Amino acid sequence: MSNLAKYRLVCTLSFGDIYGQIIVWLIVLFISLSSAMAFMGASRPIYALATVGLILVLTLPFLLFAFVTTLLNHIEFAPIDPSTVKTTTATTASSQPARAIS
């Protein structure tokens, strides 16, 4: 457990890293909605619901996988230099002034 104290967890993820993934998924979502509207116009509402449901069910795991792998690629364990770390000591009794006992 003492080895973990020698490392610092750094996350370098920014919104720009996942921006492209969000745009692509929104494009897929709008295409599925437009195909659903086309099926609704053709008076086939069950196909419209099935199309949207199928596309959402098939694309959501890929989107979550892309988010998670992007996040994991931006997590770093940086070693801490012992010379720059300030040591904190427990100063409870030594830093308080002594009181006179009466």
C-alpha distance (Angstrom), angle and dihedral (degrees) to the residues before:
residue distance angle dihedral
M1 . . .
S2 3.80 . .
N3 3.81 89.5 .
L4 3.81 90.5 64.3
A5 3.79 90.9 59.2
K6 3.80 89.1 63.4
Y7 3.81 92.9 65.6
R8 3.78 134.1 66.0
L9 3.81 122.6 -146.1
V10 3.82 111.4 -131.5
C11 3.81 125.2 -176.6
T12 3.81 113.3 -163.1
L13 3.80 96.6 179.3
S14 3.78 115.9 134.5
F15 3.77 132.7 -179.9
G16 3.80 91.1 -104.7
D17 3.80 89.9 63.9
I18 3.80 93.5 63.5
Y19 3.81 98.6 28.6
G20 3.82 93.6 96.0
Q21 3.79 92.2 49.8
I22 3.80 91.1 52.9
I23 3.81 92.1 48.9
V24 3.82 92.8 50.4
W25 3.80 92.0 48.1
L26 3.82 91.4 49.1
I27 3.81 89.4 51.8
V28 3.81 90.2 52.0
L29 3.79 89.8 47.5
F30 3.81 93.4 51.2
I31 3.81 91.5 47.5
S32 3.78 90.1 52.6
L33 3.79 91.4 48.8
S34 3.78 91.8 49.3
S35 3.79 91.1 50.8
A36 3.80 88.7 49.0
M37 3.78 89.9 52.5
A38 3.81 89.2 50.4
F39 3.79 90.1 53.1
M40 3.81 90.0 47.5
G41 3.78 89.2 52.5
A42 3.79 89.3 52.0
S43 3.83 87.8 54.8
R44 3.81 93.8 -112.8
P45 3.81 102.9 122.1
I46 3.80 95.4 162.9
Y47 3.81 90.0 58.5
A48 3.79 89.6 48.3
L49 3.79 93.0 54.6
A50 3.80 91.5 42.8
T51 3.82 91.2 51.4
V52 3.80 94.7 51.7
G53 3.80 92.7 42.7
L54 3.78 93.6 47.9
I55 3.78 94.0 48.3
L56 3.80 92.9 47.0
V57 3.80 92.9 46.7
L58 3.80 92.1 48.2
T59 3.80 98.2 44.0
L60 3.80 101.3 40.5
P61 3.84 95.6 71.0
F62 3.80 90.4 50.2
L63 3.79 90.7 49.6
L64 3.80 92.3 49.5
F65 3.81 90.8 46.4
A66 3.81 90.3 51.7
F67 3.81 92.0 49.1
V68 3.79 94.2 47.6
T69 3.80 95.2 46.4
T70 3.81 90.9 46.9
L71 3.80 89.9 50.7
L72 3.80 93.0 47.6
N73 3.80 91.0 49.3
H74 3.81 89.6 56.9
I75 3.81 97.7 50.6
E76 3.78 113.1 98.4
F77 3.78 134.0 -177.5
A78 3.79 106.6 -145.0
P79 3.79 118.2 -167.6
I80 3.79 115.0 -121.1
D81 3.79 116.6 -128.1
P82 3.82 106.3 -127.4
S83 3.81 92.3 -146.7
T84 3.80 92.8 61.7
V85 3.80 97.9 45.2
K86 3.79 115.7 100.5
T87 3.75 111.0 -138.1
T88 3.76 115.3 -133.5
T89 3.75 115.7 -150.4
A90 3.73 127.2 -165.7
T91 3.78 103.7 -107.3
T92 3.75 104.4 175.9
A93 3.78 106.9 128.8
S94 3.81 100.2 19.8
S95 3.80 97.4 56.3
Q96 3.80 97.5 48.7
P97 3.79 117.9 88.1
A98 3.76 117.1 -110.0
R99 3.80 116.5 -105.8
A100 3.71 124.2 -141.6
I101 3.78 114.3 -115.3
S102 3.77 112.0 -135.0
